[in-house]
Amino acid sequence: LGHILEAIQEIGNAKMQVLMYLLSKRNPATNLVIATQKEIAEATGVHKNTVWATIKTLAQHNIITPRQGIPG
């Protein structure tokens, strides 16, 4: 929990919207969110660079593991 709080402090309000989107769209069974950065940006109303920065920060804190491509 401490690393999640630390990451939240590092991200701002716009980035918090991205985090909340990821949490709300995750598949509870697999913990996966299947969406492009563009889709996340459009859904949250933030810039794609903000989405990328948020994903990078969350990954650095080992909260998420970004993947490319569609799982098969």
CHARMM-style PDB file with segment names, atoms N, HN, CA, C and O in Angstrom:
ATOM      1  N   LEU     1       0.822  -1.194   0.000  1.00  0.00      PROA
ATOM      2  CA  LEU     1       0.000   0.000   0.000  1.00  0.00      PROA
ATOM      3  C   LEU     1       0.864   1.255   0.000  1.00  0.00      PROA
ATOM      4  O   LEU     1       0.503   2.255  -0.621  1.00  0.00      PROA
ATOM      5  N   GLY     2       1.991   1.213   0.684  1.00  0.00      PROA
ATOM      6  HN  GLY     2       2.284   0.401   1.189  1.00  0.00      PROA
ATOM      7  CA  GLY     2       2.877   2.369   0.750  1.00  0.00      PROA
ATOM      8  C   GLY     2       3.363   2.803  -0.617  1.00  0.00      PROA
ATOM      9  O   GLY     2       3.425   3.998  -0.906  1.00  0.00      PROA
ATOM     10  N   HSD     3       3.711   1.831  -1.470  1.00  0.00      PROA
ATOM     11  HN  HSD     3       3.661   0.861  -1.235  1.00  0.00      PROA
ATOM     12  CA  HSD     3       4.201   2.193  -2.803  1.00  0.00      PROA
ATOM     13  C   HSD     3       3.097   2.779  -3.663  1.00  0.00      PROA
ATOM     14  O   HSD     3       3.368   3.593  -4.546  1.00  0.00      PROA
ATOM     15  N   ILE     4       1.852   2.377  -3.420  1.00  0.00      PROA
ATOM     16  HN  ILE     4       1.632   1.716  -2.703  1.00  0.00      PROA
ATOM     17  CA  ILE     4       0.733   2.957  -4.161  1.00  0.00      PROA
ATOM     18  C   ILE     4       0.527   4.411  -3.734  1.00  0.00      PROA
ATOM     19  O   ILE     4       0.322   5.281  -4.580  1.00  0.00      PROA
ATOM     20  N   LEU     5       0.579   4.675  -2.440  1.00  0.00      PROA
ATOM     21  HN  LEU     5       0.745   3.968  -1.752  1.00  0.00      PROA
ATOM     22  CA  LEU     5       0.428   6.048  -1.953  1.00  0.00      PROA
ATOM     23  C   LEU     5       1.557   6.936  -2.449  1.00  0.00      PROA
ATOM     24  O   LEU     5       1.335   8.099  -2.788  1.00  0.00      PROA
ATOM     25  N   GLU     6       2.764   6.394  -2.493  1.00  0.00      PROA
ATOM     26  HN  GLU     6       2.944   5.449  -2.217  1.00  0.00      PROA
ATOM     27  CA  GLU     6       3.906   7.151  -3.002  1.00  0.00      PROA
ATOM     28  C   GLU     6       3.698   7.506  -4.470  1.00  0.00      PROA
ATOM     29  O   GLU     6       3.995   8.624  -4.891  1.00  0.00      PROA
ATOM     30  N   ALA     7       3.195   6.566  -5.238  1.00  0.00      PROA
ATOM     31  HN  ALA     7       2.953   5.658  -4.896  1.00  0.00      PROA
ATOM     32  CA  ALA     7       2.940   6.815  -6.655  1.00  0.00      PROA
ATOM     33  C   ALA     7       1.838   7.852  -6.830  1.00  0.00      PROA
ATOM     34  O   ALA     7       1.924   8.700  -7.719  1.00  0.00      PROA
ATOM     35  N   ILE     8       0.814   7.797  -6.004  1.00  0.00      PROA
ATOM     36  HN  ILE     8       0.744   7.109  -5.282  1.00  0.00      PROA
ATOM     37  CA  ILE     8      -0.288   8.757  -6.097  1.00  0.00      PROA
ATOM     38  C   ILE     8       0.219  10.169  -5.818  1.00  0.00      PROA
ATOM     39  O   ILE     8      -0.214  11.123  -6.465  1.00  0.00      PROA
ATOM     40  N   GLN     9       1.131  10.307  -4.864  1.00  0.00      PROA
ATOM     41  HN  GLN     9       1.482   9.533  -4.338  1.00  0.00      PROA
ATOM     42  CA  GLN     9       1.701  11.618  -4.581  1.00  0.00      PROA
ATOM     43  C   GLN     9       2.487  12.144  -5.766  1.00  0.00      PROA
ATOM     44  O   GLN     9       2.499  13.348  -6.022  1.00  0.00      PROA
ATOM     45  N   GLU    10       3.140  11.255  -6.485  1.00  0.00      PROA
ATOM     46  HN  GLU    10       3.130  10.277  -6.277  1.00  0.00      PROA
ATOM     47  CA  GLU    10       3.958  11.650  -7.623  1.00  0.00      PROA
ATOM     48  C   GLU    10       3.110  12.038  -8.829  1.00  0.00      PROA
ATOM     49  O   GLU    10       3.522  12.867  -9.642  1.00  0.00      PROA
ATOM     50  N   ILE    11       1.940  11.446  -8.944  1.00  0.00      PROA
ATOM     51  HN  ILE    11       1.605  10.773  -8.284  1.00  0.00      PROA
ATOM     52  CA  ILE    11       1.083  11.781 -10.071  1.00  0.00      PROA
ATOM     53  C   ILE    11       0.138  12.897  -9.655  1.00  0.00      PROA
ATOM     54  O   ILE    11      -0.088  13.086  -8.460  1.00  0.00      PROA
ATOM     55  N   GLY    12      -0.411  13.629 -10.583  1.00  0.00      PROA
ATOM     56  HN  GLY    12      -0.228  13.476 -11.554  1.00  0.00      PROA
ATOM     57  CA  GLY    12      -1.289  14.756 -10.280  1.00  0.00      PROA
ATOM     58  C   GLY    12      -2.743  14.429 -10.556  1.00  0.00      PROA
ATOM     59  O   GLY    12      -3.107  13.266 -10.727  1.00  0.00      PROA
ATOM     60  N   ASN    13      -3.571  15.463 -10.598  1.00  0.00      PROA
ATOM     61  HN  ASN    13      -3.275  16.408 -10.458  1.00  0.00      PROA
ATOM     62  CA  ASN    13      -5.008  15.273 -10.789  1.00  0.00      PROA
ATOM     63  C   ASN    13      -5.348  14.641 -12.132  1.00  0.00      PROA
ATOM     64  O   ASN    13      -6.159  13.717 -12.194  1.00  0.00      PROA
ATOM     65  N   ALA    14      -4.734  15.132 -13.212  1.00  0.00      PROA
ATOM     66  HN  ALA    14      -4.075  15.882 -13.161  1.00  0.00      PROA
ATOM     67  CA  ALA    14      -5.012  14.554 -14.533  1.00  0.00      PROA
ATOM     68  C   ALA    14      -4.567  13.105 -14.565  1.00  0.00      PROA
ATOM     69  O   ALA    14      -5.251  12.247 -15.123  1.00  0.00      PROA
ATOM     70  N   LYS    15      -3.430  12.841 -13.970  1.00  0.00      PROA
ATOM     71  HN  LYS    15      -2.875  13.538 -13.517  1.00  0.00      PROA
ATOM     72  CA  LYS    15      -2.923  11.473 -13.942  1.00  0.00      PROA
ATOM     73  C   LYS    15      -3.799  10.596 -13.056  1.00  0.00      PROA
ATOM     74  O   LYS    15      -3.931   9.396 -13.297  1.00  0.00      PROA
ATOM     75  N   MET    16      -4.393  11.196 -12.036  1.00  0.00      PROA
ATOM     76  HN  MET    16      -4.286  12.171 -11.841  1.00  0.00      PROA
ATOM     77  CA  MET    16      -5.295  10.440 -11.171  1.00  0.00      PROA
ATOM     78  C   MET    16      -6.504   9.963 -11.973  1.00  0.00      PROA
ATOM     79  O   MET    16      -7.028   8.879 -11.717  1.00  0.00      PROA
ATOM     80  N   GLN    17      -6.949  10.760 -12.937  1.00  0.00      PROA
ATOM     81  HN  GLN    17      -6.523  11.641 -13.145  1.00  0.00      PROA
ATOM     82  CA  GLN    17      -8.055  10.348 -13.794  1.00  0.00      PROA
ATOM     83  C   GLN    17      -7.678   9.100 -14.588  1.00  0.00      PROA
ATOM     84  O   GLN    17      -8.499   8.204 -14.784  1.00  0.00      PROA
ATOM     85  N   VAL    18      -6.435   9.056 -15.038  1.00  0.00      PROA
ATOM     86  HN  VAL    18      -5.768   9.784 -14.878  1.00  0.00      PROA
ATOM     87  CA  VAL    18      -5.949   7.886 -15.781  1.00  0.00      PROA
ATOM     88  C   VAL    18      -5.924   6.672 -14.856  1.00  0.00      PROA
ATOM     89  O   VAL    18      -6.369   5.590 -15.239  1.00  0.00      PROA
ATOM     90  N   LEU    19      -5.410   6.846 -13.654  1.00  0.00      PROA
ATOM     91  HN  LEU    19      -5.048   7.725 -13.343  1.00  0.00      PROA
ATOM     92  CA  LEU    19      -5.370   5.755 -12.683  1.00  0.00      PROA
ATOM     93  C   LEU    19      -6.774   5.239 -12.388  1.00  0.00      PROA
ATOM     94  O   LEU    19      -6.994   4.028 -12.353  1.00  0.00      PROA
ATOM     95  N   MET    20      -7.712   6.133 -12.181  1.00  0.00      PROA
ATOM     96  HN  MET    20      -7.534   7.117 -12.210  1.00  0.00      PROA
ATOM     97  CA  MET    20      -9.081   5.719 -11.878  1.00  0.00      PROA
ATOM     98  C   MET    20      -9.700   4.996 -13.073  1.00  0.00      PROA
ATOM     99  O   MET    20     -10.464   4.048 -12.894  1.00  0.00      PROA
ATOM    100  N   TYR    21      -9.379   5.432 -14.280  1.00  0.00      PROA
ATOM    101  HN  TYR    21      -8.758   6.202 -14.426  1.00  0.00      PROA
ATOM    102  CA  TYR    21      -9.862   4.747 -15.477  1.00  0.00      PROA
ATOM    103  C   TYR    21      -9.328   3.314 -15.504  1.00  0.00      PROA
ATOM    104  O   TYR    21     -10.078   2.364 -15.729  1.00  0.00      PROA
ATOM    105  N   LEU    22      -8.023   3.174 -15.273  1.00  0.00      PROA
ATOM    106  HN  LEU    22      -7.414   3.946 -15.090  1.00  0.00      PROA
ATOM    107  CA  LEU    22      -7.413   1.849 -15.296  1.00  0.00      PROA
ATOM    108  C   LEU    22      -8.049   0.930 -14.255  1.00  0.00      PROA
ATOM    109  O   LEU    22      -8.326  -0.238 -14.530  1.00  0.00      PROA
ATOM    110  N   LEU    23      -8.273   1.463 -13.075  1.00  0.00      PROA
ATOM    111  HN  LEU    23      -8.048   2.412 -12.852  1.00  0.00      PROA
ATOM    112  CA  LEU    23      -8.889   0.656 -12.024  1.00  0.00      PROA
ATOM    113  C   LEU    23     -10.320   0.263 -12.379  1.00  0.00      PROA
ATOM    114  O   LEU    23     -10.744  -0.861 -12.113  1.00  0.00      PROA
ATOM    115  N   SER    24     -11.055   1.184 -12.975  1.00  0.00      PROA
ATOM    116  HN  SER    24     -10.710   2.098 -13.191  1.00  0.00      PROA
ATOM    117  CA  SER    24     -12.456   0.907 -13.278  1.00  0.00      PROA
ATOM    118  C   SER    24     -12.630  -0.020 -14.486  1.00  0.00      PROA
ATOM    119  O   SER    24     -13.650  -0.699 -14.601  1.00  0.00      PROA
ATOM    120  N   LYS    25     -11.650  -0.051 -15.378  1.00  0.00      PROA
ATOM    121  HN  LYS    25     -10.821   0.500 -15.284  1.00  0.00      PROA
ATOM    122  CA  LYS    25     -11.767  -0.847 -16.600  1.00  0.00      PROA
ATOM    123  C   LYS    25     -11.042  -2.188 -16.533  1.00  0.00      PROA
ATOM    124  O   LYS    25     -11.073  -2.960 -17.491  1.00  0.00      PROA
ATOM    125  N   ARG    26     -10.398  -2.463 -15.419  1.00  0.00      PROA
ATOM    126  HN  ARG    26     -10.373  -1.836 -14.640  1.00  0.00      PROA
ATOM    127  CA  ARG    26      -9.654  -3.724 -15.330  1.00  0.00      PROA
ATOM    128  C   ARG    26     -10.611  -4.910 -15.233  1.00  0.00      PROA
ATOM    129  O   ARG    26     -11.686  -4.822 -14.640  1.00  0.00      PROA
ATOM    130  N   ASN    27     -10.194  -6.000 -15.824  1.00  0.00      PROA
ATOM    131  HN  ASN    27      -9.321  -6.071 -16.306  1.00  0.00      PROA
ATOM    132  CA  ASN    27     -10.943  -7.244 -15.728  1.00  0.00      PROA
ATOM    133  C   ASN    27     -10.624  -7.848 -14.360  1.00  0.00      PROA
ATOM    134  O   ASN    27      -9.466  -8.184 -14.110  1.00  0.00      PROA
ATOM    135  N   PRO    28     -11.592  -7.997 -13.474  1.00  0.00      PROA
ATOM    136  CA  PRO    28     -11.311  -8.505 -12.123  1.00  0.00      PROA
ATOM    137  C   PRO    28     -10.673  -9.891 -12.106  1.00  0.00      PROA
ATOM    138  O   PRO    28      -9.903 -10.209 -11.200  1.00  0.00      PROA
ATOM    139  N   ALA    29     -10.987 -10.704 -13.090  1.00  0.00      PROA
ATOM    140  HN  ALA    29     -11.612 -10.445 -13.826  1.00  0.00      PROA
ATOM    141  CA  ALA    29     -10.451 -12.065 -13.118  1.00  0.00      PROA
ATOM    142  C   ALA    29      -8.980 -12.100 -13.525  1.00  0.00      PROA
ATOM    143  O   ALA    29      -8.217 -12.944 -13.056  1.00  0.00      PROA
ATOM    144  N   THR    30      -8.592 -11.172 -14.403  1.00  0.00      PROA
ATOM    145  HN  THR    30      -9.212 -10.486 -14.784  1.00  0.00      PROA
ATOM    146  CA  THR    30      -7.219 -11.200 -14.939  1.00  0.00      PROA
ATOM    147  C   THR    30      -6.390  -9.985 -14.559  1.00  0.00      PROA
ATOM    148  O   THR    30      -5.174  -9.981 -14.752  1.00  0.00      PROA
ATOM    149  N   ASN    31      -7.034  -8.952 -14.021  1.00  0.00      PROA
ATOM    150  HN  ASN    31      -8.021  -8.955 -13.864  1.00  0.00      PROA
ATOM    151  CA  ASN    31      -6.381  -7.680 -13.716  1.00  0.00      PROA
ATOM    152  C   ASN    31      -5.854  -6.976 -14.964  1.00  0.00      PROA
ATOM    153  O   ASN    31      -4.986  -6.109 -14.857  1.00  0.00      PROA
ATOM    154  N   LEU    32      -6.357  -7.327 -16.132  1.00  0.00      PROA
ATOM    155  HN  LEU    32      -7.062  -8.031 -16.219  1.00  0.00      PROA
ATOM    156  CA  LEU    32      -5.906  -6.708 -17.372  1.00  0.00      PROA
ATOM    157  C   LEU    32      -6.830  -5.576 -17.783  1.00  0.00      PROA
ATOM    158  O   LEU    32      -8.046  -5.639 -17.606  1.00  0.00      PROA
ATOM    159  N   VAL    33      -6.214  -4.539 -18.338  1.00  0.00      PROA
ATOM    160  HN  VAL    33      -5.225  -4.488 -18.482  1.00  0.00      PROA
ATOM    161  CA  VAL    33      -6.949  -3.477 -19.019  1.00  0.00      PROA
ATOM    162  C   VAL    33      -6.453  -3.505 -20.451  1.00  0.00      PROA
ATOM    163  O   VAL    33      -5.264  -3.325 -20.711  1.00  0.00      PROA
ATOM    164  N   ILE    34      -7.363  -3.729 -21.368  1.00  0.00      PROA
ATOM    165  HN  ILE    34      -8.330  -3.875 -21.156  1.00  0.00      PROA
ATOM    166  CA  ILE    34      -6.983  -3.755 -22.777  1.00  0.00      PROA
ATOM    167  C   ILE    34      -7.468  -2.455 -23.398  1.00  0.00      PROA
ATOM    168  O   ILE    34      -8.653  -2.286 -23.684  1.00  0.00      PROA
ATOM    169  N   ALA    35      -6.520  -1.534 -23.601  1.00  0.00      PROA
ATOM    170  HN  ALA    35      -5.558  -1.671 -23.369  1.00  0.00      PROA
ATOM    171  CA  ALA    35      -6.835  -0.232 -24.185  1.00  0.00      PROA
ATOM    172  C   ALA    35      -5.540   0.392 -24.678  1.00  0.00      PROA
ATOM    173  O   ALA    35      -4.469   0.159 -24.118  1.00  0.00      PROA
ATOM    174  N   THR    36      -5.652   1.175 -25.715  1.00  0.00      PROA
ATOM    175  HN  THR    36      -6.522   1.365 -26.170  1.00  0.00      PROA
ATOM    176  CA  THR    36      -4.487   1.915 -26.199  1.00  0.00      PROA
ATOM    177  C   THR    36      -4.356   3.201 -25.391  1.00  0.00      PROA
ATOM    178  O   THR    36      -5.291   3.629 -24.714  1.00  0.00      PROA
ATOM    179  N   GLN    37      -3.178   3.802 -25.478  1.00  0.00      PROA
ATOM    180  HN  GLN    37      -2.419   3.454 -26.028  1.00  0.00      PROA
ATOM    181  CA  GLN    37      -2.987   5.083 -24.809  1.00  0.00      PROA
ATOM    182  C   GLN    37      -3.960   6.119 -25.370  1.00  0.00      PROA
ATOM    183  O   GLN    37      -4.475   6.960 -24.633  1.00  0.00      PROA
ATOM    184  N   LYS    38      -4.205   6.051 -26.668  1.00  0.00      PROA
ATOM    185  HN  LYS    38      -3.787   5.367 -27.267  1.00  0.00      PROA
ATOM    186  CA  LYS    38      -5.140   6.983 -27.301  1.00  0.00      PROA
ATOM    187  C   LYS    38      -6.549   6.791 -26.745  1.00  0.00      PROA
ATOM    188  O   LYS    38      -7.238   7.768 -26.456  1.00  0.00      PROA
ATOM    189  N   GLU    39      -6.979   5.545 -26.594  1.00  0.00      PROA
ATOM    190  HN  GLU    39      -6.418   4.751 -26.829  1.00  0.00      PROA
ATOM    191  CA  GLU    39      -8.308   5.263 -26.041  1.00  0.00      PROA
ATOM    192  C   GLU    39      -8.432   5.778 -24.617  1.00  0.00      PROA
ATOM    193  O   GLU    39      -9.455   6.348 -24.236  1.00  0.00      PROA
ATOM    194  N   ILE    40      -7.378   5.571 -23.834  1.00  0.00      PROA
ATOM    195  HN  ILE    40      -6.547   5.108 -24.143  1.00  0.00      PROA
ATOM    196  CA  ILE    40      -7.395   6.040 -22.445  1.00  0.00      PROA
ATOM    197  C   ILE    40      -7.441   7.564 -22.411  1.00  0.00      PROA
ATOM    198  O   ILE    40      -8.178   8.150 -21.618  1.00  0.00      PROA
ATOM    199  N   ALA    41      -6.651   8.205 -23.274  1.00  0.00      PROA
ATOM    200  HN  ALA    41      -6.052   7.730 -23.918  1.00  0.00      PROA
ATOM    201  CA  ALA    41      -6.633   9.668 -23.337  1.00  0.00      PROA
ATOM    202  C   ALA    41      -8.015  10.215 -23.703  1.00  0.00      PROA
ATOM    203  O   ALA    41      -8.495  11.165 -23.084  1.00  0.00      PROA
ATOM    204  N   GLU    42      -8.641   9.620 -24.698  1.00  0.00      PROA
ATOM    205  HN  GLU    42      -8.250   8.849 -25.201  1.00  0.00      PROA
ATOM    206  CA  GLU    42      -9.967  10.078 -25.122  1.00  0.00      PROA
ATOM    207  C   GLU    42     -11.013   9.854 -24.035  1.00  0.00      PROA
ATOM    208  O   GLU    42     -11.888  10.697 -23.833  1.00  0.00      PROA
ATOM    209  N   ALA    43     -10.929   8.738 -23.343  1.00  0.00      PROA
ATOM    210  HN  ALA    43     -10.218   8.054 -23.507  1.00  0.00      PROA
ATOM    211  CA  ALA    43     -11.915   8.420 -22.306  1.00  0.00      PROA
ATOM    212  C   ALA    43     -11.774   9.310 -21.080  1.00  0.00      PROA
ATOM    213  O   ALA    43     -12.762   9.617 -20.412  1.00  0.00      PROA
ATOM    214  N   THR    44     -10.544   9.724 -20.784  1.00  0.00      PROA
ATOM    215  HN  THR    44      -9.742   9.475 -21.327  1.00  0.00      PROA
ATOM    216  CA  THR    44     -10.304  10.522 -19.582  1.00  0.00      PROA
ATOM    217  C   THR    44     -10.213  12.015 -19.861  1.00  0.00      PROA
ATOM    218  O   THR    44     -10.280  12.827 -18.939  1.00  0.00      PROA
ATOM    219  N   GLY    45     -10.059  12.377 -21.134  1.00  0.00      PROA
ATOM    220  HN  GLY    45     -10.004  11.717 -21.883  1.00  0.00      PROA
ATOM    221  CA  GLY    45      -9.941  13.787 -21.479  1.00  0.00      PROA
ATOM    222  C   GLY    45      -8.580  14.379 -21.177  1.00  0.00      PROA
ATOM    223  O   GLY    45      -8.444  15.596 -21.051  1.00  0.00      PROA
ATOM    224  N   VAL    46      -7.572  13.529 -21.060  1.00  0.00      PROA
ATOM    225  HN  VAL    46      -7.683  12.541 -21.163  1.00  0.00      PROA
ATOM    226  CA  VAL    46      -6.215  14.022 -20.832  1.00  0.00      PROA
ATOM    227  C   VAL    46      -5.362  13.737 -22.064  1.00  0.00      PROA
ATOM    228  O   VAL    46      -5.723  12.919 -22.910  1.00  0.00      PROA
ATOM    229  N   HSD    47      -4.247  14.411 -22.149  1.00  0.00      PROA
ATOM    230  HN  HSD    47      -3.954  15.076 -21.462  1.00  0.00      PROA
ATOM    231  CA  HSD    47      -3.350  14.263 -23.301  1.00  0.00      PROA
ATOM    232  C   HSD    47      -2.676  12.890 -23.279  1.00  0.00      PROA
ATOM    233  O   HSD    47      -2.459  12.316 -22.212  1.00  0.00      PROA
ATOM    234  N   LYS    48      -2.346  12.367 -24.468  1.00  0.00      PROA
ATOM    235  HN  LYS    48      -2.523  12.833 -25.335  1.00  0.00      PROA
ATOM    236  CA  LYS    48      -1.666  11.062 -24.556  1.00  0.00      PROA
ATOM    237  C   LYS    48      -0.350  11.064 -23.797  1.00  0.00      PROA
ATOM    238  O   LYS    48       0.042  10.039 -23.238  1.00  0.00      PROA
ATOM    239  N   ASN    49       0.335  12.195 -23.769  1.00  0.00      PROA
ATOM    240  HN  ASN    49       0.017  13.027 -24.223  1.00  0.00      PROA
ATOM    241  CA  ASN    49       1.598  12.269 -23.016  1.00  0.00      PROA
ATOM    242  C   ASN    49       1.360  12.068 -21.521  1.00  0.00      PROA
ATOM    243  O   ASN    49       2.190  11.482 -20.826  1.00  0.00      PROA
ATOM    244  N   THR    50       0.226  12.556 -21.035  1.00  0.00      PROA
ATOM    245  HN  THR    50      -0.448  13.033 -21.600  1.00  0.00      PROA
ATOM    246  CA  THR    50      -0.126  12.363 -19.629  1.00  0.00      PROA
ATOM    247  C   THR    50      -0.421  10.899 -19.348  1.00  0.00      PROA
ATOM    248  O   THR    50      -0.033  10.367 -18.308  1.00  0.00      PROA
ATOM    249  N   VAL    51      -1.108  10.254 -20.277  1.00  0.00      PROA
ATOM    250  HN  VAL    51      -1.423  10.686 -21.122  1.00  0.00      PROA
ATOM    251  CA  VAL    51      -1.379   8.817 -20.136  1.00  0.00      PROA
ATOM    252  C   VAL    51      -0.061   8.060 -20.076  1.00  0.00      PROA
ATOM    253  O   VAL    51       0.135   7.212 -19.206  1.00  0.00      PROA
ATOM    254  N   TRP    52       0.845   8.368 -21.004  1.00  0.00      PROA
ATOM    255  HN  TRP    52       0.686   9.057 -21.711  1.00  0.00      PROA
ATOM    256  CA  TRP    52       2.140   7.690 -21.049  1.00  0.00      PROA
ATOM    257  C   TRP    52       2.912   7.915 -19.752  1.00  0.00      PROA
ATOM    258  O   TRP    52       3.476   6.974 -19.194  1.00  0.00      PROA
ATOM    259  N   ALA    53       2.941   9.158 -19.269  1.00  0.00      PROA
ATOM    260  HN  ALA    53       2.482   9.922 -19.722  1.00  0.00      PROA
ATOM    261  CA  ALA    53       3.672   9.478 -18.042  1.00  0.00      PROA
ATOM    262  C   ALA    53       3.076   8.745 -16.838  1.00  0.00      PROA
ATOM    263  O   ALA    53       3.806   8.285 -15.960  1.00  0.00      PROA
ATOM    264  N   THR    54       1.750   8.641 -16.803  1.00  0.00      PROA
ATOM    265  HN  THR    54       1.156   9.015 -17.515  1.00  0.00      PROA
ATOM    266  CA  THR    54       1.085   7.939 -15.703  1.00  0.00      PROA
ATOM    267  C   THR    54       1.432   6.455 -15.724  1.00  0.00      PROA
ATOM    268  O   THR    54       1.766   5.868 -14.695  1.00  0.00      PROA
ATOM    269  N   ILE    55       1.349   5.862 -16.899  1.00  0.00      PROA
ATOM    270  HN  ILE    55       1.078   6.339 -17.735  1.00  0.00      PROA
ATOM    271  CA  ILE    55       1.686   4.444 -17.031  1.00  0.00      PROA
ATOM    272  C   ILE    55       3.140   4.204 -16.634  1.00  0.00      PROA
ATOM    273  O   ILE    55       3.449   3.227 -15.953  1.00  0.00      PROA
ATOM    274  N   LYS    56       4.018   5.088 -17.056  1.00  0.00      PROA
ATOM    275  HN  LYS    56       3.767   5.882 -17.609  1.00  0.00      PROA
ATOM    276  CA  LYS    56       5.443   4.972 -16.715  1.00  0.00      PROA
ATOM    277  C   LYS    56       5.650   5.048 -15.204  1.00  0.00      PROA
ATOM    278  O   LYS    56       6.392   4.247 -14.636  1.00  0.00      PROA
ATOM    279  N   THR    57       4.996   6.006 -14.557  1.00  0.00      PROA
ATOM    280  HN  THR    57       4.393   6.657 -15.018  1.00  0.00      PROA
ATOM    281  CA  THR    57       5.128   6.161 -13.105  1.00  0.00      PROA
ATOM    282  C   THR    57       4.597   4.940 -12.369  1.00  0.00      PROA
ATOM    283  O   THR    57       5.244   4.431 -11.453  1.00  0.00      PROA
ATOM    284  N   LEU    58       3.421   4.472 -12.768  1.00  0.00      PROA
ATOM    285  HN  LEU    58       2.895   4.885 -13.511  1.00  0.00      PROA
ATOM    286  CA  LEU    58       2.845   3.299 -12.109  1.00  0.00      PROA
ATOM    287  C   LEU    58       3.711   2.062 -12.319  1.00  0.00      PROA
ATOM    288  O   LEU    58       3.839   1.232 -11.420  1.00  0.00      PROA
ATOM    289  N   ALA    59       4.297   1.939 -13.490  1.00  0.00      PROA
ATOM    290  HN  ALA    59       4.193   2.614 -14.221  1.00  0.00      PROA
ATOM    291  CA  ALA    59       5.189   0.806 -13.758  1.00  0.00      PROA
ATOM    292  C   ALA    59       6.458   0.903 -12.929  1.00  0.00      PROA
ATOM    293  O   ALA    59       6.943  -0.110 -12.426  1.00  0.00      PROA
ATOM    294  N   GLN    60       7.005   2.104 -12.779  1.00  0.00      PROA
ATOM    295  HN  GLN    60       6.611   2.927 -13.187  1.00  0.00      PROA
ATOM    296  CA  GLN    60       8.220   2.291 -11.980  1.00  0.00      PROA
ATOM    297  C   GLN    60       7.991   1.907 -10.521  1.00  0.00      PROA
ATOM    298  O   GLN    60       8.916   1.477  -9.832  1.00  0.00      PROA
ATOM    299  N   HSD    61       6.761   2.065 -10.062  1.00  0.00      PROA
ATOM    300  HN  HSD    61       6.010   2.415 -10.622  1.00  0.00      PROA
ATOM    301  CA  HSD    61       6.414   1.710  -8.682  1.00  0.00      PROA
ATOM    302  C   HSD    61       5.877   0.284  -8.581  1.00  0.00      PROA
ATOM    303  O   HSD    61       5.354  -0.118  -7.541  1.00  0.00      PROA
ATOM    304  N   ASN    62       6.009  -0.475  -9.666  1.00  0.00      PROA
ATOM    305  HN  ASN    62       6.434  -0.149 -10.510  1.00  0.00      PROA
ATOM    306  CA  ASN    62       5.567  -1.877  -9.710  1.00  0.00      PROA
ATOM    307  C   ASN    62       4.090  -2.052  -9.383  1.00  0.00      PROA
ATOM    308  O   ASN    62       3.687  -3.040  -8.769  1.00  0.00      PROA
ATOM    309  N   ILE    63       3.292  -1.078  -9.804  1.00  0.00      PROA
ATOM    310  HN  ILE    63       3.619  -0.275 -10.303  1.00  0.00      PROA
ATOM    311  CA  ILE    63       1.846  -1.154  -9.590  1.00  0.00      PROA
ATOM    312  C   ILE    63       1.185  -1.797 -10.802  1.00  0.00      PROA
ATOM    313  O   ILE    63       0.214  -2.543 -10.672  1.00  0.00      PROA
ATOM    314  N   ILE    64       1.722  -1.500 -11.985  1.00  0.00      PROA
ATOM    315  HN  ILE    64       2.511  -0.894 -12.091  1.00  0.00      PROA
ATOM    316  CA  ILE    64       1.223  -2.106 -13.212  1.00  0.00      PROA
ATOM    317  C   ILE    64       2.383  -2.617 -14.033  1.00  0.00      PROA
ATOM    318  O   ILE    64       3.534  -2.235 -13.818  1.00  0.00      PROA
ATOM    319  N   THR    65       2.070  -3.481 -14.973  1.00  0.00      PROA
ATOM    320  HN  THR    65       1.135  -3.791 -15.148  1.00  0.00      PROA
ATOM    321  CA  THR    65       3.048  -3.974 -15.939  1.00  0.00      PROA
ATOM    322  C   THR    65       2.474  -3.725 -17.327  1.00  0.00      PROA
ATOM    323  O   THR    65       1.626  -4.480 -17.802  1.00  0.00      PROA
ATOM    324  N   PRO    66       2.945  -2.653 -17.980  1.00  0.00      PROA
ATOM    325  CA  PRO    66       2.408  -2.375 -19.312  1.00  0.00      PROA
ATOM    326  C   PRO    66       2.844  -3.454 -20.315  1.00  0.00      PROA
ATOM    327  O   PRO    66       3.947  -3.993 -20.237  1.00  0.00      PROA
ATOM    328  N   ARG    67       1.963  -3.739 -21.234  1.00  0.00      PROA
ATOM    329  HN  ARG    67       1.066  -3.301 -21.298  1.00  0.00      PROA
ATOM    330  CA  ARG    67       2.258  -4.715 -22.278  1.00  0.00      PROA
ATOM    331  C   ARG    67       1.797  -4.155 -23.605  1.00  0.00      PROA
ATOM    332  O   ARG    67       0.848  -3.374 -23.674  1.00  0.00      PROA
ATOM    333  N   GLN    68       2.474  -4.561 -24.644  1.00  0.00      PROA
ATOM    334  HN  GLN    68       3.245  -5.195 -24.588  1.00  0.00      PROA
ATOM    335  CA  GLN    68       2.070  -4.166 -25.981  1.00  0.00      PROA
ATOM    336  C   GLN    68       1.400  -5.344 -26.655  1.00  0.00      PROA
ATOM    337  O   GLN    68       1.723  -6.502 -26.388  1.00  0.00      PROA
ATOM    338  N   GLY    69       0.470  -5.033 -27.527  1.00  0.00      PROA
ATOM    339  HN  GLY    69       0.208  -4.092 -27.743  1.00  0.00      PROA
ATOM    340  CA  GLY    69      -0.228  -6.098 -28.231  1.00  0.00      PROA
ATOM    341  C   GLY    69      -1.415  -6.595 -27.455  1.00  0.00      PROA
ATOM    342  O   GLY    69      -1.640  -6.201 -26.311  1.00  0.00      PROA
ATOM    343  N   ILE    70      -2.166  -7.456 -28.080  1.00  0.00      PROA
ATOM    344  HN  ILE    70      -1.983  -7.776 -29.010  1.00  0.00      PROA
ATOM    345  CA  ILE    70      -3.364  -8.017 -27.473  1.00  0.00      PROA
ATOM    346  C   ILE    70      -3.060  -9.419 -26.988  1.00  0.00      PROA
ATOM    347  O   ILE    70      -2.566 -10.250 -27.750  1.00  0.00      PROA
ATOM    348  N   PRO    71      -3.356  -9.694 -25.697  1.00  0.00      PROA
ATOM    349  CA  PRO    71      -3.078 -11.045 -25.195  1.00  0.00      PROA
ATOM    350  C   PRO    71      -3.874 -12.101 -25.955  1.00  0.00      PROA
ATOM    351  O   PRO    71      -5.032 -11.886 -26.315  1.00  0.00      PROA
ATOM    352  N   GLY    72      -3.252 -13.211 -26.186  1.00  0.00      PROA
ATOM    353  HN  GLY    72      -2.312 -13.385 -25.894  1.00  0.00      PROA
ATOM    354  CA  GLY    72      -3.928 -14.248 -26.978  1.00  0.00      PROA
ATOM    355  C   GLY    72      -4.243 -15.452 -26.262  1.00  0.00      PROA
ATOM    356  OT1 GLY    72      -4.810 -16.381 -26.837  1.00  0.00      PROA
TER     357      GLY     72
END
